[in-house]
Amino acid sequence: MSPIVAGVFAALSFAVSVLVSARASRLVGAPVTVAGVMLVGFLIVLPVAAVTPLPAAAPGALVVPVLAGAATIVGLLLAYTGYTIGAVGVVSTIASTEGAIAALISVLAGQQLAPGSGPLLGLVAIGVILAASGGGREIEEGVQIGRARSLRAAGLAAAAALMFGSSLYLMGSTSGSLPIAWILLPGRALGVVAVGVPLLLAGRARLTRVALPYVVACGIVEITGLTAFSIGASVNIAVTAVLASMFAPIAAIAAFVLFGERLARRQVAGIALVVAGIGLLGAAAGASRIAG
């Protein structure tokens, strides 16, 4: 699977994940949703990992997937909380800059981005600022969000993007040396232990029948998306990460239809700038790879 195909498939999976996780989080809360998603992912990946032998030198290499999983868990908690208080289109757009963050980390680690990527990253940053500056006039499911909630949701999304970007880079850095199942399994197991077990002990792990299908669906598409990302990243992290971030416009359009979301004009302009910047980054990265 080429990085471009992998990135597009990951974007579609992540877009579905945004929508179902937003619904589940509003029904049962972010922690319960994260715990459920991690459990579903663990049950999917465990049988595959059980029949997939680890390379001889791999046990020590599992530290990196554990760190990637920890970053993912923190990012999900932040993003899912953002979905409960803010507009899905705004939160998902800001969180979608994970690809640009992963690309920046890859540059700091010694990889080269395509020429002209600097101004495009600046364009993405401007888009994020505009998307976060709705002033609380966003309407979500018929209710105006309010300025304080809007700003808090944007802050949560920005922190989530940093966590997701770090996780994507870590996953990509091990995708050539570890089987995909063993890249994904440690994070899922950590999520069950660190989030699910405390909820059970506190008597707060209440997953309703209404929320269950959304949680299961989210757990499935998260695994398909991360699997596609890992395959693409084994060839080119930057291209795959940038294209995978295109889940934001897909989710924003779907939220408009499904949740009756209405955003301020400058937020729509900001989302458009983020989409344009990410798309151009992907094109530049792809062109650079072909030229190389």
C-alpha positions as CSV (number, residue, x, y, z in Angstrom):
1,M,0.0,0.0,0.0
2,S,1.5,3.4,-1.0
3,P,1.7,6.2,1.5
4,I,-0.9,8.2,-0.5
5,V,-3.5,5.3,-0.4
6,A,-2.7,4.6,3.2
7,G,-3.1,8.2,4.2
8,V,-6.4,8.6,2.4
9,F,-7.8,5.3,4.0
10,A,-6.6,6.5,7.4
11,A,-8.3,9.8,6.9
12,L,-11.6,8.2,6.1
13,S,-11.3,5.9,9.2
14,F,-10.4,8.8,11.5
15,A,-13.3,10.8,10.2
16,V,-15.8,8.1,11.2
17,S,-14.0,7.8,14.5
18,V,-14.5,11.5,15.1
19,L,-18.2,11.3,14.6
20,V,-18.9,8.2,16.6
21,S,-16.6,9.2,19.4
22,A,-18.3,12.6,19.6
23,R,-21.7,11.0,20.0
24,A,-20.4,8.4,22.5
25,S,-18.6,11.0,24.6
26,R,-21.8,13.1,24.8
27,L,-23.7,10.1,26.0
28,V,-21.4,8.6,28.6
29,G,-18.4,11.0,28.9
30,A,-14.9,11.0,27.6
31,P,-13.1,8.6,30.0
32,V,-15.7,5.8,29.6
33,T,-15.6,6.3,25.8
34,V,-11.8,6.1,25.8
35,A,-11.8,3.0,28.0
36,G,-14.3,1.3,25.7
37,V,-12.4,2.2,22.5
38,M,-9.2,0.8,24.0
39,L,-10.9,-2.4,25.1
40,V,-12.4,-3.0,21.6
41,G,-9.0,-2.3,20.0
42,F,-7.3,-4.6,22.4
43,L,-9.7,-7.5,21.7
44,I,-9.2,-7.0,17.9
45,V,-5.4,-6.7,18.0
46,L,-4.6,-9.4,20.7
47,P,-5.4,-12.5,18.5
48,V,-3.3,-11.1,15.7
49,A,-0.4,-10.3,18.0
50,A,-0.6,-13.8,19.5
51,V,0.1,-15.4,16.2
52,T,2.6,-12.8,15.0
53,P,6.1,-13.5,16.3
54,L,8.2,-10.6,17.5
55,P,11.7,-10.1,15.9
56,A,14.5,-11.3,18.1
57,A,15.6,-7.8,19.2
58,A,12.0,-6.5,19.6
59,P,11.2,-6.7,23.3
60,G,13.2,-3.5,24.1
61,A,11.6,-1.8,21.0
62,L,8.2,-2.2,22.6
63,V,9.0,0.9,24.8
64,V,8.3,3.1,21.8
65,P,4.8,1.7,21.1
66,V,4.0,2.1,24.8
67,L,5.0,5.7,24.7
68,A,3.0,6.2,21.5
69,G,0.0,4.5,23.1
70,A,0.3,6.7,26.2
71,A,0.3,9.8,24.0
72,T,-2.7,8.5,22.1
73,I,-4.7,7.9,25.3
74,V,-4.0,11.4,26.6
75,G,-4.9,12.9,23.2
76,L,-8.2,10.9,23.0
77,L,-9.2,12.0,26.5
78,L,-8.5,15.7,25.5
79,A,-10.2,15.4,22.2
80,Y,-13.2,13.5,23.4
81,T,-13.7,16.1,26.2
82,G,-13.5,18.8,23.6
83,Y,-16.3,17.1,21.6
84,T,-18.6,17.2,24.6
85,I,-18.3,21.0,25.0
86,G,-17.4,22.4,21.6
87,A,-18.1,22.1,17.9
88,V,-17.0,18.9,16.3
89,G,-15.8,20.7,13.1
90,V,-13.6,23.0,15.1
91,V,-12.2,20.4,17.5
92,S,-11.5,17.9,14.7
93,T,-9.9,20.6,12.5
94,I,-7.4,21.7,15.2
95,A,-6.7,18.1,16.2
96,S,-6.1,17.3,12.5
97,T,-2.8,19.3,12.7
98,E,-1.4,16.2,14.2
99,G,0.0,15.4,10.8
100,A,1.8,18.7,10.5
101,I,3.1,18.2,14.1
102,A,4.4,14.7,13.2
103,A,6.1,16.2,10.1
104,L,7.8,18.9,12.2
105,I,9.0,16.3,14.7
106,S,10.4,14.2,11.8
107,V,12.3,17.3,10.7
108,L,13.7,17.8,14.2
109,A,14.7,14.2,14.1
110,G,16.7,14.7,10.9
111,Q,14.3,14.1,8.0
112,Q,13.8,16.7,5.3
113,L,10.5,18.2,4.3
114,A,9.7,19.3,0.8
115,P,10.8,22.8,-0.3
116,G,8.2,25.4,0.5
117,S,6.8,23.4,3.5
118,G,7.6,26.2,5.9
119,P,5.1,28.8,4.5
120,L,2.4,26.0,4.2
121,L,2.8,25.1,7.9
122,G,2.3,28.8,8.6
123,L,-0.9,28.7,6.5
124,V,-2.1,25.8,8.6
125,A,-1.3,27.7,11.8
126,I,-3.3,30.7,10.6
127,G,-6.2,28.4,9.8
128,V,-6.1,26.9,13.3
129,I,-6.2,30.4,14.9
130,L,-9.2,31.4,12.8
131,A,-11.0,28.1,13.4
132,A,-10.5,28.6,17.2
133,S,-11.8,32.2,17.1
134,G,-15.5,31.7,16.7
135,G,-16.3,33.8,19.8
136,G,-18.8,31.2,21.1
137,R,-21.3,31.8,18.3
138,E,-21.1,28.2,17.1
139,I,-24.3,26.3,17.2
140,E,-24.2,22.6,18.0
141,E,-27.4,20.5,17.9
142,G,-29.5,23.7,18.1
143,V,-27.6,25.2,21.1
144,Q,-25.2,28.1,21.0
145,I,-21.9,27.0,22.6
146,G,-20.7,30.2,24.2
147,R,-17.3,31.9,24.3
148,A,-15.8,30.2,27.4
149,R,-16.8,26.7,26.2
150,S,-15.6,27.5,22.6
151,L,-12.1,28.6,23.8
152,R,-11.8,25.7,26.2
153,A,-12.7,23.2,23.5
154,A,-10.1,24.8,21.1
155,G,-7.4,24.6,23.9
156,L,-8.2,20.9,24.5
157,A,-8.0,20.2,20.7
158,A,-4.6,22.0,20.4
159,A,-3.2,19.9,23.3
160,A,-4.7,16.7,21.7
161,A,-3.0,17.6,18.4
162,L,0.3,17.7,20.1
163,M,-0.2,14.3,21.7
164,F,-1.5,12.8,18.5
165,G,1.4,14.2,16.5
166,S,3.9,12.8,18.9
167,S,2.1,9.4,18.8
168,L,2.0,9.3,15.0
169,Y,5.7,10.1,14.8
170,L,6.6,7.4,17.3
171,M,4.4,4.8,15.5
172,G,5.9,5.7,12.2
173,S,9.5,5.4,13.6
174,T,8.8,1.8,14.6
175,S,6.7,0.7,11.6
176,G,9.6,-0.7,9.7
177,S,11.0,-2.8,12.6
178,L,7.9,-4.2,14.4
179,P,4.7,-6.0,13.2
180,I,1.7,-3.7,13.1
181,A,-0.1,-5.7,15.8
182,W,2.7,-5.2,18.2
183,I,2.8,-1.5,17.5
184,L,-0.8,-1.2,18.4
185,L,-1.2,-3.7,21.2
186,P,0.8,-2.0,24.0
187,G,-1.2,1.2,23.7
188,R,-4.5,-0.6,23.8
189,A,-3.5,-2.6,26.8
190,L,-2.2,0.5,28.5
191,G,-5.6,2.2,27.9
192,V,-7.5,-0.7,29.4
193,V,-5.3,-0.8,32.5
194,A,-4.8,3.0,33.0
195,V,-8.3,4.2,32.1
196,G,-10.7,1.3,32.2
197,V,-9.6,-0.4,35.5
198,P,-9.8,2.8,37.6
199,L,-13.2,3.5,36.2
200,L,-14.3,0.0,37.2
201,L,-12.9,0.3,40.7
202,A,-14.6,3.6,41.1
203,G,-17.9,2.2,39.9
204,R,-18.0,4.7,37.0
205,A,-17.6,2.4,34.0
206,R,-21.2,2.7,32.9
207,L,-21.6,2.1,29.2
208,T,-25.2,2.4,28.1
209,R,-26.9,0.4,25.4
210,V,-27.3,3.5,23.3
211,A,-23.6,4.4,23.5
212,L,-22.3,0.9,22.9
213,P,-22.6,0.8,19.1
214,Y,-20.7,4.1,18.8
215,V,-17.9,2.9,21.1
216,V,-17.6,-0.4,19.2
217,A,-17.5,1.3,15.9
218,C,-15.0,3.8,17.1
219,G,-12.7,1.0,18.4
220,I,-12.9,-0.7,15.0
221,V,-12.2,2.3,12.8
222,E,-9.4,3.5,15.1
223,I,-7.6,0.2,14.5
224,T,-8.2,0.3,10.7
225,G,-7.0,3.9,10.5
226,L,-3.9,3.3,12.6
227,T,-3.1,0.1,10.7
228,A,-3.3,2.0,7.4
229,F,-1.2,4.8,8.9
230,S,1.5,2.3,10.1
231,I,1.7,0.7,6.6
232,G,2.1,4.1,4.9
233,A,4.5,5.4,7.5
234,S,6.8,2.5,7.0
235,V,7.5,4.1,3.6
236,N,7.1,7.8,4.3
237,I,5.9,9.3,7.6
238,A,5.4,12.8,6.4
239,V,3.2,12.0,3.4
240,T,1.1,9.5,5.3
241,A,0.7,11.8,8.4
242,V,-0.3,14.8,6.3
243,L,-2.8,13.0,4.2
244,A,-4.3,11.2,7.2
245,S,-5.0,14.6,8.7
246,M,-7.6,15.3,6.0
247,F,-10.1,13.6,8.2
248,A,-11.0,17.1,9.5
249,P,-12.9,18.4,6.5
250,I,-14.8,15.1,6.1
251,A,-15.8,15.2,9.8
252,A,-16.7,18.9,9.6
253,I,-19.1,18.3,6.7
254,A,-20.6,15.3,8.3
255,A,-21.1,17.2,11.6
256,F,-22.9,19.9,9.6
257,V,-25.3,17.3,8.3
258,L,-25.6,15.0,11.3
259,F,-25.3,17.4,14.3
260,G,-26.8,20.5,12.7
261,E,-23.5,22.3,13.4
262,R,-23.2,26.0,12.4
263,L,-19.9,27.8,12.6
264,A,-18.9,31.5,12.2
265,R,-17.7,32.5,8.8
266,R,-14.1,33.0,10.0
267,Q,-14.1,29.5,11.4
268,V,-15.2,28.1,8.0
269,A,-12.4,30.2,6.4
270,G,-10.0,28.8,9.0
271,I,-11.0,25.2,8.3
272,A,-10.6,25.9,4.6
273,L,-7.0,27.2,5.2
274,V,-6.1,24.2,7.3
275,V,-7.5,21.9,4.6
276,A,-5.6,23.8,1.8
277,G,-2.4,23.9,3.8
278,I,-2.5,20.2,4.7
279,G,-3.4,19.2,1.1
280,L,-0.6,21.3,-0.3
281,L,1.8,19.8,2.2
282,G,0.8,16.3,1.1
283,A,1.2,17.2,-2.6
284,A,4.6,18.8,-1.9
285,A,5.8,15.8,0.1
286,G,4.6,13.4,-2.6
287,A,6.3,15.4,-5.4
288,S,9.5,15.5,-3.3
289,R,9.5,11.8,-2.9
290,I,8.9,11.2,-6.6
291,A,11.7,13.6,-7.5
292,G,14.0,11.9,-5.0
